[in-house]
Amino acid sequence: MKSDDVKILQEVQKNTKMAIKAIDTISEKIYDDDLSMHVTRESMRYADIYNKATDRLLNGKAASYRETGFQDMMLKGGVRANTMLNTSTSHIAELMIQGSNRGLTSMWKAVNHYENAGNISMEIAKELMDFEEKNIERLKQYL
């Protein structure tokens, strides 16, 4: 497996893992049933994409993305701080849109930087990016 493929797939793992952890952290603060259902579906889709990237890395005998405890702590702390005083549906949707935008930006950087990655790795990356864009559109109704 080419190093560009590994880097793209690790970026997919990083983004999906962060999204799942953010959703897990913010879920307890969601009081709107529709948004809660939407977020649950999102989490399941992120897990599916994460598994695709992981399977591809395992088949290529490449290392998976390894997060640091610091990143996890910063993510959870950031979510808690941003929802401490405001747990409105609109605010939570806004936070989730911001997270999806950050994920999209990092994926675009990776796709542009590791342009020698193969078709399958790029397809998984683009699947995540398309999903993020659709999430943003769906979340706008909660603003």
N, C-alpha and C positions, 0 to 999 in steps of 0.2 A: 504494500500500500504506500502510495506517495505521501510525502510529508504534508503537502497541501491538503490532501484528503483528510489526513489525521487532524490538522488544524481546523478545518471547516467543521468536521464532525464534533470535535471537542467544543467548539464555539456553540454548536447546536445544543450539546449537552449542558453547557454552562447556562445558556439562556433559558432552556426549558426547566432546568433544576431550580433556578432562581425564581422563575414564574410560579412553579408549584409551591415553593416555600413561602413566597409572598401571599399566594392565595390561601394557603393553610393558616398563615398568621392573620390575615385580614378577615377570613370567613366568620370568625366568632363575632365580628363587629357589624355584620350585615344583617339588617332587620327587614329588608325588602325581599319577599319570597321569590319574585321574578329574578332579581339580581343574584340572589343566592343560587338559584337553579342554573343561571347562566355561568356563574363562576365555577360551579361544580362540573359542568360540561367542559369548560375551558381546561380545568385541571386534568380531566381525563384525556383530553386531546394533547395537552402538553406531554403527559406521560407516554402516550402512544408515539409521539415524535421522538421523545428522549430514547425510548426503547429501540426505535429504528436506527438511530445514530449509534447507540451502544452495540447493537447486534452487528452493525457494519464494522465497527472498530474491533470487536471480538473476532469476527471472521477474518479480518486483516491482521490479526495478532498485534494490534496497536493498543497503547495505553489509553484509558478513559481519562476524561477531565477530572482533576482533583481540586476540590474547593478547599479553601482555608476556613478555619473556624472564625477568623476575623470577618470574612465576607458574610458568613451566615449571621454573625452577631450584628453587623452593620445593617444588613437587610431587615432583620426582625426588629431591631431598635428603631430604624427609620420608619417602618410601618407603624409601630406602636406610637412613636412620637407624632406622626402625621394624623393619627386617628384619636389621640388623647382627648382633644377638645371638640372634635367634629367627626361624628360617625354618620352623617347624613348620606343618603343614597347617592346624591350628586357628588359629594366630596370623595366617596369611595370609588365611584366610577371615574372621576378625574384622576385619582391616584393610579388606578389600573391602566388608564389610557397613557399616562406618563411612563409607567413601567413598560408597556408595550412599545412605546416610541423609543425608549432606551434600548430595548431588545432589538428592534428593527435597525437602529443606527449601528449597533455593534455587529449585527449580521451583515449589513451592507459593507461595512469596513472589511470584514473577513472575506466576503465574496469578492470584493474588488482587489484585496491584497493577495489572496491565495487563488488566483485565477487559473492555475494549472491543475486544480482539483478535477477529478473525473465527474462524469455525468451523474452517477448515483449519489455521490456526496452533495453535488450542487442541487439535485432534485430534492433531497432532504432539507437542505438549507432554504430553498425556495418555498417548500411546503410550509416551513415554520414562518417564513416572512409573509406568505399569503395569509396564513392563519392569523398572524398578528394584525395585519391590515384589516381583516374582516372583524376581528375583535374590537378594534378601535371604532369601526363603523357601528357595530352593535351596541357598544357601550355609550355612544353619543346620546342614545334615547334616554339614558338615566341622568344626564346632566341637568 
